[in-house]
Amino acid sequence: MVTIGVFDGVHRGHQAVIGHTVEQAAATGLSSAVLTFDPNPLEVLRPEQAPTRLCSVSRRVELIRRLGVNDVRVLPFTAELSHVSAEDFIDTILRAELDARTVVVGEGFRFGHRASGTTDTLRQAGLEVVEYGLVGDGDPVSSTRVRATVAAGDVAAASAMLGRAHEIEGVVVRGEGRGRGLGYPTANVAHHRLTAIPADGVYAGTTVVNGVEHLAAISVGTNPTFDGQSRTVESYLLDFDADLYGADVRVDFVARLRGMVAFDSVAELVEQMAADVVAVRATG
């Protein structure tokens, strides 16, 4: 039994579809599988319209596996794949590679060249099809909605739809070094250019280093007090003192504390940073 989709973010809607696949496969004695794509097809077909990424493909696979799936397949999405007809996709991938008998998809599922394939195409090929309705009260949960709430800085709403904190992953690189001079050394996190970054501001959250979570005050923006130009994501890990340069970390956004402000003096900035740390501790 196979379910197909990009599943960016593996939000609550995705979890419901994948969970249903796992449950039904177990009930009928079949193996469960998830077929996902990387990159997002829009990055190949219409790169100017490519959406931001809610998580990396490796994290996506990890989150999907946690749902109890027997197999996760990541299909590289290429220009060549985009020209494969719906019928050939069924024969060469669903049947030959996955031995699919039942396919679980969300409402409006389309596939194949020019999105010509529908659930009717799957049924005509002899596959059983289960269509799963969208999840959510009122407006359904979708990756598009999650991206919009993240972009607006409403990380609490994003977390409610994701079922966990919104996150970014990246490598710690050297920044301007101002934080250390002010008594608040920050980890400057380099990330993929399409990563979904929250609106400028200061956030409470955690930073995960080597599997260990540390409370963190997270700054997103251009450091207006110092007339910064580059937009950065910098995380101050509370009660932590170690060299993180070159480390792979994950930054989880729990709550928005305030917007980004250009302070009149460095002393005012430091006073506010101390208040931000107190607020972070309160969320932890």
Contacts in CASP RR format, 6 or more apart in sequence:
PFRMAT RR
TARGET T0000
AUTHOR 0000-0000-0000
METHOD contacts of the structure
MODEL  1
MVTIGVFDGVHRGHQAVIGHTVEQAAATGLSSAVLTFDPNPLEVLRPEQA
PTRLCSVSRRVELIRRLGVNDVRVLPFTAELSHVSAEDFIDTILRAELDA
RTVVVGEGFRFGHRASGTTDTLRQAGLEVVEYGLVGDGDPVSSTRVRATV
AAGDVAAASAMLGRAHEIEGVVVRGEGRGRGLGYPTANVAHHRLTAIPAD
GVYAGTTVVNGVEHLAAISVGTNPTFDGQSRTVESYLLDFDADLYGADVR
VDFVARLRGMVAFDSVAELVEQMAADVVAVRATG
1 21 0 8 1.000
1 24 0 8 1.000
1 25 0 8 1.000
1 28 0 8 1.000
1 30 0 8 1.000
1 31 0 8 1.000
1 32 0 8 1.000
1 33 0 8 1.000
1 100 0 8 1.000
1 101 0 8 1.000
1 102 0 8 1.000
1 103 0 8 1.000
1 104 0 8 1.000
2 21 0 8 1.000
2 32 0 8 1.000
2 33 0 8 1.000
2 34 0 8 1.000
2 35 0 8 1.000
2 94 0 8 1.000
2 98 0 8 1.000
2 100 0 8 1.000
2 102 0 8 1.000
2 103 0 8 1.000
2 104 0 8 1.000
3 17 0 8 1.000
3 18 0 8 1.000
3 21 0 8 1.000
3 32 0 8 1.000
3 33 0 8 1.000
3 34 0 8 1.000
3 35 0 8 1.000
3 103 0 8 1.000
3 104 0 8 1.000
3 105 0 8 1.000
4 34 0 8 1.000
4 35 0 8 1.000
4 36 0 8 1.000
4 103 0 8 1.000
4 105 0 8 1.000
4 109 0 8 1.000
4 111 0 8 1.000
5 34 0 8 1.000
5 35 0 8 1.000
5 36 0 8 1.000
5 37 0 8 1.000
5 105 0 8 1.000
6 36 0 8 1.000
6 37 0 8 1.000
6 40 0 8 1.000
6 41 0 8 1.000
6 143 0 8 1.000
7 14 0 8 1.000
7 18 0 8 1.000
7 34 0 8 1.000
7 36 0 8 1.000
7 60 0 8 1.000
7 64 0 8 1.000
8 40 0 8 1.000
8 51 0 8 1.000
8 53 0 8 1.000
8 54 0 8 1.000
8 55 0 8 1.000
8 60 0 8 1.000
8 143 0 8 1.000
9 54 0 8 1.000
9 55 0 8 1.000
9 60 0 8 1.000
9 63 0 8 1.000
9 143 0 8 1.000
9 146 0 8 1.000
9 162 0 8 1.000
10 18 0 8 1.000
10 55 0 8 1.000
10 60 0 8 1.000
10 63 0 8 1.000
10 64 0 8 1.000
10 162 0 8 1.000
11 54 0 8 1.000
11 141 0 8 1.000
11 142 0 8 1.000
11 143 0 8 1.000
11 146 0 8 1.000
11 161 0 8 1.000
11 162 0 8 1.000
11 163 0 8 1.000
12 135 0 8 1.000
12 136 0 8 1.000
12 141 0 8 1.000
12 161 0 8 1.000
12 162 0 8 1.000
12 163 0 8 1.000
13 134 0 8 1.000
13 135 0 8 1.000
13 136 0 8 1.000
13 140 0 8 1.000
13 141 0 8 1.000
13 142 0 8 1.000
15 67 0 8 1.000
15 163 0 8 1.000
16 132 0 8 1.000
16 135 0 8 1.000
17 104 0 8 1.000
17 105 0 8 1.000
17 106 0 8 1.000
17 132 0 8 1.000
18 34 0 8 1.000
18 64 0 8 1.000
18 67 0 8 1.000
18 69 0 8 1.000
19 67 0 8 1.000
19 68 0 8 1.000
20 104 0 8 1.000
20 130 0 8 1.000
20 132 0 8 1.000
21 32 0 8 1.000
21 34 0 8 1.000
21 69 0 8 1.000
21 104 0 8 1.000
22 32 0 8 1.000
22 67 0 8 1.000
22 68 0 8 1.000
22 69 0 8 1.000
24 30 0 8 1.000
24 102 0 8 1.000
24 104 0 8 1.000
24 130 0 8 1.000
25 31 0 8 1.000
25 32 0 8 1.000
25 70 0 8 1.000
25 102 0 8 1.000
26 32 0 8 1.000
28 102 0 8 1.000
30 101 0 8 1.000
30 102 0 8 1.000
31 70 0 8 1.000
31 71 0 8 1.000
32 68 0 8 1.000
32 69 0 8 1.000
32 70 0 8 1.000
32 71 0 8 1.000
33 69 0 8 1.000
33 70 0 8 1.000
33 71 0 8 1.000
33 72 0 8 1.000
33 73 0 8 1.000
33 98 0 8 1.000
33 100 0 8 1.000
34 64 0 8 1.000
34 69 0 8 1.000
34 71 0 8 1.000
34 72 0 8 1.000
34 73 0 8 1.000
35 73 0 8 1.000
35 75 0 8 1.000
35 93 0 8 1.000
35 94 0 8 1.000
35 98 0 8 1.000
36 57 0 8 1.000
36 60 0 8 1.000
36 61 0 8 1.000
36 64 0 8 1.000
36 72 0 8 1.000
36 73 0 8 1.000
36 74 0 8 1.000
36 75 0 8 1.000
37 74 0 8 1.000
37 75 0 8 1.000
37 76 0 8 1.000
37 77 0 8 1.000
38 57 0 8 1.000
38 60 0 8 1.000
38 74 0 8 1.000
38 75 0 8 1.000
38 76 0 8 1.000
38 77 0 8 1.000
39 50 0 8 1.000
39 57 0 8 1.000
39 77 0 8 1.000
40 50 0 8 1.000
40 51 0 8 1.000
40 53 0 8 1.000
40 77 0 8 1.000
41 77 0 8 1.000
41 82 0 8 1.000
42 49 0 8 1.000
42 50 0 8 1.000
42 51 0 8 1.000
43 50 0 8 1.000
43 77 0 8 1.000
43 194 0 8 1.000
44 77 0 8 1.000
44 78 0 8 1.000
44 79 0 8 1.000
44 82 0 8 1.000
45 82 0 8 1.000
50 194 0 8 1.000
51 143 0 8 1.000
51 144 0 8 1.000
51 147 0 8 1.000
51 194 0 8 1.000
52 147 0 8 1.000
52 150 0 8 1.000
52 151 0 8 1.000
52 194 0 8 1.000
52 195 0 8 1.000
52 196 0 8 1.000
52 197 0 8 1.000
53 192 0 8 1.000
53 194 0 8 1.000
53 195 0 8 1.000
53 196 0 8 1.000
54 143 0 8 1.000
54 146 0 8 1.000
54 147 0 8 1.000
54 150 0 8 1.000
54 162 0 8 1.000
54 166 0 8 1.000
54 196 0 8 1.000
55 63 0 8 1.000
55 167 0 8 1.000
55 169 0 8 1.000
56 169 0 8 1.000
56 192 0 8 1.000
57 74 0 8 1.000
59 167 0 8 1.000
59 169 0 8 1.000
59 250 0 8 1.000
61 72 0 8 1.000
61 74 0 8 1.000
64 72 0 8 1.000
65 72 0 8 1.000
71 98 0 8 1.000
73 97 0 8 1.000
73 98 0 8 1.000
75 81 0 8 1.000
75 93 0 8 1.000
82 112 0 8 1.000
82 113 0 8 1.000
83 113 0 8 1.000
84 92 0 8 1.000
84 112 0 8 1.000
84 113 0 8 1.000
85 112 0 8 1.000
85 113 0 8 1.000
85 116 0 8 1.000
86 111 0 8 1.000
86 112 0 8 1.000
86 113 0 8 1.000
86 116 0 8 1.000
86 117 0 8 1.000
86 118 0 8 1.000
86 121 0 8 1.000
87 121 0 8 1.000
87 125 0 8 1.000
89 111 0 8 1.000
89 112 0 8 1.000
90 121 0 8 1.000
90 122 0 8 1.000
90 125 0 8 1.000
90 127 0 8 1.000
94 100 0 8 1.000
94 103 0 8 1.000
94 127 0 8 1.000
100 127 0 8 1.000
101 127 0 8 1.000
101 128 0 8 1.000
102 127 0 8 1.000
102 128 0 8 1.000
102 129 0 8 1.000
102 130 0 8 1.000
103 122 0 8 1.000
103 127 0 8 1.000
103 128 0 8 1.000
103 129 0 8 1.000
103 130 0 8 1.000
104 129 0 8 1.000
104 130 0 8 1.000
104 132 0 8 1.000
105 119 0 8 1.000
105 122 0 8 1.000
105 129 0 8 1.000
105 130 0 8 1.000
105 131 0 8 1.000
105 132 0 8 1.000
106 131 0 8 1.000
106 132 0 8 1.000
106 133 0 8 1.000
106 134 0 8 1.000
107 131 0 8 1.000
107 132 0 8 1.000
107 133 0 8 1.000
107 134 0 8 1.000
108 118 0 8 1.000
108 119 0 8 1.000
108 131 0 8 1.000
109 118 0 8 1.000
109 119 0 8 1.000
109 131 0 8 1.000
110 116 0 8 1.000
110 117 0 8 1.000
110 118 0 8 1.000
111 117 0 8 1.000
111 121 0 8 1.000
119 129 0 8 1.000
119 131 0 8 1.000
122 129 0 8 1.000
123 129 0 8 1.000
134 140 0 8 1.000
134 141 0 8 1.000
134 142 0 8 1.000
135 141 0 8 1.000
139 145 0 8 1.000
141 161 0 8 1.000
145 161 0 8 1.000
146 158 0 8 1.000
146 161 0 8 1.000
146 162 0 8 1.000
146 166 0 8 1.000
146 196 0 8 1.000
147 196 0 8 1.000
149 155 0 8 1.000
149 157 0 8 1.000
149 158 0 8 1.000
149 161 0 8 1.000
150 158 0 8 1.000
150 166 0 8 1.000
150 196 0 8 1.000
150 197 0 8 1.000
150 198 0 8 1.000
151 196 0 8 1.000
151 198 0 8 1.000
151 199 0 8 1.000
152 199 0 8 1.000
153 198 0 8 1.000
153 199 0 8 1.000
153 201 0 8 1.000
153 256 0 8 1.000
154 256 0 8 1.000
155 165 0 8 1.000
155 166 0 8 1.000
155 198 0 8 1.000
155 203 0 8 1.000
155 253 0 8 1.000
155 254 0 8 1.000
155 255 0 8 1.000
155 256 0 8 1.000
156 254 0 8 1.000
156 255 0 8 1.000
156 256 0 8 1.000
158 166 0 8 1.000
158 253 0 8 1.000
159 165 0 8 1.000
159 166 0 8 1.000
159 253 0 8 1.000
159 254 0 8 1.000
164 252 0 8 1.000
165 205 0 8 1.000
165 206 0 8 1.000
165 252 0 8 1.000
165 253 0 8 1.000
165 254 0 8 1.000
166 196 0 8 1.000
166 198 0 8 1.000
166 252 0 8 1.000
166 253 0 8 1.000
167 250 0 8 1.000
167 251 0 8 1.000
167 252 0 8 1.000
167 253 0 8 1.000
168 189 0 8 1.000
168 191 0 8 1.000
168 195 0 8 1.000
168 196 0 8 1.000
168 197 0 8 1.000
168 233 0 8 1.000
168 250 0 8 1.000
168 251 0 8 1.000
169 191 0 8 1.000
169 195 0 8 1.000
169 248 0 8 1.000
169 249 0 8 1.000
169 250 0 8 1.000
169 251 0 8 1.000
170 189 0 8 1.000
170 190 0 8 1.000
170 191 0 8 1.000
170 192 0 8 1.000
170 248 0 8 1.000
170 249 0 8 1.000
170 250 0 8 1.000
171 189 0 8 1.000
171 190 0 8 1.000
171 246 0 8 1.000
171 247 0 8 1.000
171 248 0 8 1.000
171 249 0 8 1.000
172 187 0 8 1.000
172 188 0 8 1.000
172 189 0 8 1.000
172 190 0 8 1.000
172 244 0 8 1.000
172 245 0 8 1.000
172 246 0 8 1.000
172 247 0 8 1.000
172 249 0 8 1.000
173 188 0 8 1.000
173 189 0 8 1.000
173 190 0 8 1.000
173 245 0 8 1.000
173 246 0 8 1.000
174 188 0 8 1.000
174 245 0 8 1.000
175 188 0 8 1.000
175 232 0 8 1.000
176 223 0 8 1.000
176 226 0 8 1.000
177 185 0 8 1.000
178 223 0 8 1.000
178 226 0 8 1.000
179 185 0 8 1.000
179 186 0 8 1.000
179 236 0 8 1.000
180 186 0 8 1.000
182 266 0 8 1.000
182 269 0 8 1.000
182 270 0 8 1.000
182 273 0 8 1.000
183 270 0 8 1.000
184 217 0 8 1.000
184 236 0 8 1.000
184 270 0 8 1.000
184 273 0 8 1.000
184 277 0 8 1.000
185 236 0 8 1.000
186 219 0 8 1.000
186 234 0 8 1.000
186 235 0 8 1.000
186 236 0 8 1.000
187 207 0 8 1.000
187 234 0 8 1.000
187 235 0 8 1.000
187 236 0 8 1.000
187 237 0 8 1.000
187 244 0 8 1.000
187 247 0 8 1.000
187 249 0 8 1.000
188 232 0 8 1.000
188 233 0 8 1.000
188 234 0 8 1.000
189 232 0 8 1.000
189 233 0 8 1.000
189 234 0 8 1.000
189 235 0 8 1.000
189 249 0 8 1.000
189 251 0 8 1.000
191 197 0 8 1.000
191 233 0 8 1.000
197 220 0 8 1.000
197 231 0 8 1.000
197 233 0 8 1.000
198 220 0 8 1.000
198 253 0 8 1.000
198 256 0 8 1.000
199 220 0 8 1.000
200 220 0 8 1.000
200 221 0 8 1.000
200 222 0 8 1.000
200 231 0 8 1.000
200 259 0 8 1.000
200 260 0 8 1.000
201 219 0 8 1.000
201 220 0 8 1.000
201 221 0 8 1.000
201 256 0 8 1.000
201 257 0 8 1.000
201 258 0 8 1.000
201 259 0 8 1.000
201 260 0 8 1.000
202 217 0 8 1.000
202 218 0 8 1.000
202 219 0 8 1.000
202 220 0 8 1.000
202 256 0 8 1.000
202 257 0 8 1.000
202 258 0 8 1.000
202 259 0 8 1.000
202 260 0 8 1.000
202 276 0 8 1.000
203 217 0 8 1.000
203 218 0 8 1.000
203 219 0 8 1.000
203 220 0 8 1.000
203 253 0 8 1.000
203 254 0 8 1.000
203 255 0 8 1.000
203 256 0 8 1.000
203 257 0 8 1.000
204 215 0 8 1.000
204 216 0 8 1.000
204 217 0 8 1.000
204 218 0 8 1.000
204 254 0 8 1.000
204 255 0 8 1.000
204 257 0 8 1.000
204 279 0 8 1.000
204 280 0 8 1.000
204 283 0 8 1.000
204 284 0 8 1.000
205 215 0 8 1.000
205 216 0 8 1.000
205 217 0 8 1.000
205 218 0 8 1.000
205 251 0 8 1.000
205 252 0 8 1.000
205 253 0 8 1.000
205 254 0 8 1.000
205 255 0 8 1.000
205 280 0 8 1.000
205 283 0 8 1.000
206 213 0 8 1.000
206 214 0 8 1.000
206 215 0 8 1.000
206 216 0 8 1.000
206 251 0 8 1.000
206 252 0 8 1.000
206 254 0 8 1.000
207 213 0 8 1.000
207 214 0 8 1.000
207 216 0 8 1.000
207 218 0 8 1.000
207 235 0 8 1.000
207 237 0 8 1.000
207 249 0 8 1.000
207 250 0 8 1.000
207 251 0 8 1.000
207 252 0 8 1.000
208 214 0 8 1.000
208 249 0 8 1.000
208 250 0 8 1.000
208 251 0 8 1.000
208 252 0 8 1.000
209 237 0 8 1.000
209 240 0 8 1.000
209 244 0 8 1.000
209 247 0 8 1.000
209 249 0 8 1.000
210 247 0 8 1.000
213 252 0 8 1.000
214 237 0 8 1.000
214 238 0 8 1.000
214 239 0 8 1.000
214 240 0 8 1.000
215 237 0 8 1.000
215 238 0 8 1.000
215 239 0 8 1.000
215 280 0 8 1.000
215 281 0 8 1.000
215 283 0 8 1.000
215 284 0 8 1.000
216 235 0 8 1.000
216 236 0 8 1.000
216 237 0 8 1.000
216 238 0 8 1.000
216 251 0 8 1.000
216 280 0 8 1.000
217 235 0 8 1.000
217 236 0 8 1.000
217 238 0 8 1.000
217 257 0 8 1.000
217 273 0 8 1.000
217 276 0 8 1.000
217 277 0 8 1.000
217 279 0 8 1.000
217 280 0 8 1.000
218 233 0 8 1.000
218 234 0 8 1.000
218 235 0 8 1.000
218 236 0 8 1.000
218 251 0 8 1.000
218 253 0 8 1.000
219 232 0 8 1.000
219 233 0 8 1.000
219 234 0 8 1.000
219 235 0 8 1.000
219 236 0 8 1.000
219 260 0 8 1.000
220 231 0 8 1.000
220 232 0 8 1.000
220 233 0 8 1.000
220 234 0 8 1.000
220 260 0 8 1.000
221 231 0 8 1.000
221 232 0 8 1.000
221 233 0 8 1.000
221 260 0 8 1.000
222 228 0 8 1.000
222 229 0 8 1.000
222 230 0 8 1.000
222 231 0 8 1.000
222 232 0 8 1.000
222 260 0 8 1.000
223 232 0 8 1.000
224 260 0 8 1.000
224 261 0 8 1.000
224 262 0 8 1.000
225 261 0 8 1.000
225 262 0 8 1.000
225 263 0 8 1.000
225 266 0 8 1.000
225 269 0 8 1.000
233 251 0 8 1.000
235 249 0 8 1.000
235 251 0 8 1.000
236 273 0 8 1.000
236 277 0 8 1.000
237 244 0 8 1.000
238 277 0 8 1.000
238 280 0 8 1.000
238 281 0 8 1.000
254 283 0 8 1.000
254 284 0 8 1.000
255 283 0 8 1.000
257 276 0 8 1.000
257 279 0 8 1.000
257 280 0 8 1.000
258 276 0 8 1.000
261 272 0 8 1.000
263 269 0 8 1.000
263 272 0 8 1.000
END
